[in-house]
Amino acid sequence: LKNYNGDLKIITIIREPISRSISSFFQNIDFYKNSIENHDLKIDELKAMEIIKKNIYTSINDIEDWFAQEIKYNFNINIKSEKSFLKKGFRCYQNNNTQLLLMRMEDLDSFFEIATQDFFKLKSGIKLKKYNIGNSKYYSKQYKNIKSQIKLEKKDIVKIVSSNYFKEFYFDKTKETVKKYS
C-alpha cells in the first residue's frame, strides 16, 4: 500500500468495547472450547463470563493499538471524534489519496445508507445486509444470556469508560454502559 499511488477508500466499524469483547469471545469460541465446555460439551456460561471479564480491558488496549498501527502509521490518519460524529453516526477522514469512513456498529441501522452515499458520492446509499449474526448461531442462547447477565466490577468499568477509545467514540454512552454492566 505504501507504493500504491491511486485512491484508497477504507471502511472501519467500531463497537462499544464490552459488547465487542463478548462478541469476539463467541466469534473465536473454538480457541476457548477446552476451557468452557462441560462434560456434556455444553458451554459453561460462568466459565465463559470469567474469560470475557479477564480479557475486556486488554481488548480496549488492542483496539487503540490497532488504530495507531493500522490507521495512523499506515495511512497517517489520526482518528479523532467530533460532536458531528454523534449527529451523523459516522465520520469521514482524509489524508492525501486515502479516505476513511468510520462508523459505530450501534448506529449502522440508522446511518449506513447515508454514510455510504456520502462516502462514495452515490445518488443513493448501499443497503445494509446482515451476516455473521451471533444471535442466529448455535451458541445464540449462551450469547444472549451472557450479554444480559454479565456484570463488571466498578474498577473495570471505570477503566473502560476512561480509556481514550471510549472517550473518543462513546462519551455519549457512558451512563448507559455503566448502568448496563454494573
C-alpha positions in Angstrom: 0.0 0.0 0.0 2.9 2.4 0.7 3.8 2.2 -3.0 0.3 2.5 -4.3 -0.5 5.9 -5.8 -4.2 5.5 -6.6 -7.1 6.5 -4.4 -7.9 4.3 -1.4 -11.3 4.1 0.4 -11.3 2.3 3.7 -14.4 1.5 5.8 -13.9 0.8 9.5 -16.6 -0.1 12.0 -16.1 0.4 15.7 -18.1 -1.2 18.6 -18.8 -0.4 22.2 -15.9 -2.3 23.9 -17.8 -4.5 26.3 -20.1 -5.7 23.6 -17.2 -6.1 21.3 -15.4 -8.3 23.8 -18.4 -10.6 24.3 -18.9 -10.9 20.5 -15.2 -11.5 19.9 -15.2 -14.3 22.5 -18.0 -16.1 20.7 -16.6 -15.4 17.3 -13.4 -17.1 18.4 -15.1 -19.7 20.7 -13.0 -22.6 19.3 -9.9 -21.1 21.0 -11.7 -21.4 24.4 -13.7 -24.7 23.9 -11.4 -26.7 26.2 -11.8 -24.1 28.9 -15.5 -23.6 28.8 -17.1 -26.9 27.8 -18.8 -29.1 30.4 -18.5 -32.9 30.2 -21.7 -32.9 28.1 -19.9 -30.5 25.6 -22.2 -27.6 26.5 -20.9 -24.1 27.1 -20.4 -23.3 30.8 -21.6 -19.7 30.9 -19.9 -18.9 34.2 -16.5 -20.0 32.8 -17.2 -18.1 29.6 -18.0 -14.9 31.6 -14.9 -15.2 33.6 -12.7 -15.4 30.5 -14.6 -12.4 28.9 -14.2 -10.3 32.1 -10.4 -11.1 32.2 -10.0 -10.0 28.5 -12.2 -6.9 28.4 -9.6 -4.3 29.3 -6.9 -5.9 27.2 -9.4 -5.7 24.3 -9.5 -1.9 24.6 -5.7 -1.7 24.5 -5.8 -3.9 21.4 -8.3 -1.6 19.7 -6.2 1.5 20.5 -3.0 -0.3 19.3 -4.9 -1.3 16.1 -5.9 2.3 15.3 -2.3 3.5 16.0 -0.7 0.8 13.9 -3.1 0.2 11.0 -4.7 3.7 10.5 -2.3 6.2 12.0 1.0 4.5 11.0 0.0 3.1 7.6 -2.2 6.0 6.4 -1.2 8.9 8.6 -4.9 9.4 9.6 -5.4 10.5 13.1 -8.8 9.3 14.3 -10.4 11.9 16.5 -14.1 12.1 17.2 -16.0 15.3 17.0 -19.5 16.3 18.1 -20.6 15.9 14.4 -19.9 12.2 14.8 -22.8 11.8 17.2 -25.2 13.7 15.0 -24.4 11.9 11.8 -23.5 8.5 13.2 -20.3 8.3 11.1 -17.3 10.4 10.2 -15.1 10.6 7.1 -11.4 11.3 7.3 -8.9 12.0 4.5 -5.2 12.2 4.1 -3.9 12.7 0.5 -5.3 9.9 -1.6 -6.7 7.9 1.3 -10.3 8.3 2.6 -11.6 6.6 5.7 -15.2 6.1 6.7 -15.6 5.3 10.4 -19.0 4.1 11.7 -20.2 2.9 15.1 -21.7 -0.5 14.9 -24.6 0.6 17.1 -25.5 3.2 14.5 -25.4 1.1 11.4 -29.1 0.5 11.0 -29.7 4.3 11.2 -26.8 5.6 9.2 -25.3 3.0 6.9 -27.1 4.1 3.7 -26.5 7.8 4.4 -22.8 7.2 5.2 -22.1 5.1 2.1 -24.0 7.6 -0.1 -21.8 10.4 1.3 -18.6 8.4 1.3 -18.9 7.0 -2.3 -20.7 10.1 -3.7 -23.7 8.0 -4.8 -27.2 9.0 -5.7 -28.5 6.6 -3.1 -26.7 4.7 -0.4 -25.9 1.0 -0.2 -28.4 -1.2 1.6 -27.1 -2.9 4.7 -27.2 -6.7 4.7 -26.5 -8.5 7.9 -24.4 -11.6 8.1 -22.5 -13.4 10.8 -25.0 -12.6 13.5 -24.3 -14.1 16.9 -28.0 -14.3 17.8 -28.5 -16.8 15.0 -25.6 -19.2 15.7 -25.5 -22.4 17.6 -24.4 -20.6 20.8 -27.1 -17.9 20.5 -28.8 -18.9 23.8 -25.5 -18.6 25.7 -24.6 -15.4 23.8 -27.9 -13.7 24.8 -27.6 -14.9 28.4 -24.1 -13.6 28.8 -24.9 -10.3 27.1 -27.8 -9.8 29.5 -26.2 -11.2 32.7 -22.5 -10.1 32.7 -21.7 -7.6 35.4 -18.3 -6.0 35.8 -16.6 -4.6 38.8 -16.7 -0.8 39.2 -12.9 -0.5 38.7 -13.1 -2.3 35.4 -16.0 -0.1 34.2 -14.0 3.0 35.2 -11.0 1.7 33.2 -13.2 1.2 30.2 -15.0 4.5 30.2 -11.8 6.4 30.9 -9.9 4.8 28.0 -9.1 7.0 25.1 -11.1 4.9 22.7 -14.3 5.1 24.8 -13.8 8.8 25.5 -13.4 9.5 21.8 -16.3 7.5 20.4 -18.7 6.5 23.3 -18.7 9.5 25.6 -22.4 9.9 24.9 -23.0 6.3 26.0 -21.1 6.4 29.4 -24.2 6.4 31.7 -25.9 3.7 29.6 -22.8 1.5 29.6 -22.2 1.9 33.3 -25.8 1.1 34.1 -26.0 -1.9 31.8 -22.8 -3.7 33.1 -22.7 -2.8 36.8 
